[in-house]
């Protein structure tokens, strides 16, 4: 049987290894963007808006002008949930480079019978600083629809 000091030393090594393992910090760019997708799936506009810095810039081919801050995010997602209440996202690629996150995903709306009513591939490029989204640029084919 090992002595108490060696058992304590072994426990300390295990604890040190667990503490030093990289964890997904709550305010890391990856965690923030994943929370935004989770909040979108739950239609939680307050949670989405809380992830945007007050001076965040949000651009999209759907907007005639850039939107700013949490108020811009509220408009974006409020309009989205109103116009496409059953929208769902399927993330197909997620890349993190420092404070930049690139996400490719498919936005999809289904008919009551489960068939696809609308589907669009999108690319989203975000910058996160201090746990908040400061830049959100989305790209997709508008199929000729005018901005709003």
N, C-alpha and C positions, 0 to 999 in steps of 0.2 A: 504494500500500500504506500502511496506517495505521501510525503510529509505535507503538512498544512501549508508551509511557505511555498513549496513547489506547485501545489494545487492553486493557490492564490495567484502565483506568477502566471500559470497557464491560463487562468480565467482572465487575468489582465491582458494577456496577449490576444485572446479571443475578442475581448471587449475593444481593444485598440484596433484590431483588424476590422471589426464591424463599424466602428466610428469613422475609420479612415476610408472605407469603401465609398466610392462616389454615389451619392444619392441624388434624386431629382429634386432639387430645391424648389420650394413652393413658388418662388418668384423667378425661377430660371425661364429663359425664353421658351424652351420646350414645354414646360409645365403650364405657362400662361396661355400659349396657343392651344394646347390640348384642352385646357379649361374652357376656352372660348368655343371650341367645337362641342364639348359636353353641354355647355349652357345653351348653345344653339339647338342641340338635339332635344333639350327640355323646354325650349321656347322661353327661356328665362332672360328677358331683356335687361332686367336690373343687374344680373350677374355679368352679362355681356358688357354693358356700359361701364361697370366698375373696373373692367380690365383695360380700359382706354385712358391714357393720360389726358389731362385737360386740354393740352395743345396738340393732341394726336391729329395726324392728317390721314384721311381715308379717301382713296381714289378708286374709281371703277368706270368702265365704259358706260355703265347704266346711269351715272351721275353727270349732269352738265357742269357742275362745279365740285371741287373737293369738299368733303365734309370734315368737320373738326370736332375733336373731343368726344366725350361721352354722349353729348346731344346728337352729334352726327351718327354715332353708333346706334343710338335709340331710334333715329329716323330710319336708318338702313334696315335694321332688323325688325322694327315695327312694320314697315312697308312690306318686307319680305314675308313675315308671318301672316299679314293680312291678305296679301295677294296669292300666296302659296302655302296655305296652312298645313299641308301635309308634307312639306319639303323635308328631305333627308339628305345627308351627305355621306358619301363613301370615299374615305381618304385612300388614295392610291400611292402616294409618295409623300414622304415627310423628311425634310433635310434641315439640320441645324448647323449653322456655322457662326459661332460666337453668339452675338445678340440678334442674328438674322435667322429667320425661319422661312423656308419655302415649302408650300403645301400644294400638291396637285390633288384634286378631288372631283367627284362627279356629284352634281346636285340633281336630285331626282324627285319628281312628284308622281304619285300613283293615283290611278282611278279607283273608285270603290271596289272594282272587281280585282284589284291588285296589278293590273297591267300598267305600263308606264304611260303617263300622260305627257310628261316633259322630262327631258334629260339634257344636261349641259356639262361639259368638262370645263373646269376652272383652274386657274393657277393663282395662288395667293402668296404674296411676298410681304412678310411682316418684320418690323424691327421692334425689339422689346428692350426697354431700359428701366432699371429699378422696379421690375415686376409689373410694368404697365406697357401696353402697346402704344408706341409713339408714331408708327407709320404702318399703314395697311393698304397695299396696292393689289387690286384684284384684276385679273384679265380673263376675258371670255369673249366669244363671238356673239354679238348682239343680234345677229340675223337681220340687220337692217332696222331694228327698233330704235327710235330716237331716245336720247337721254332724258332724264327727268330731274 
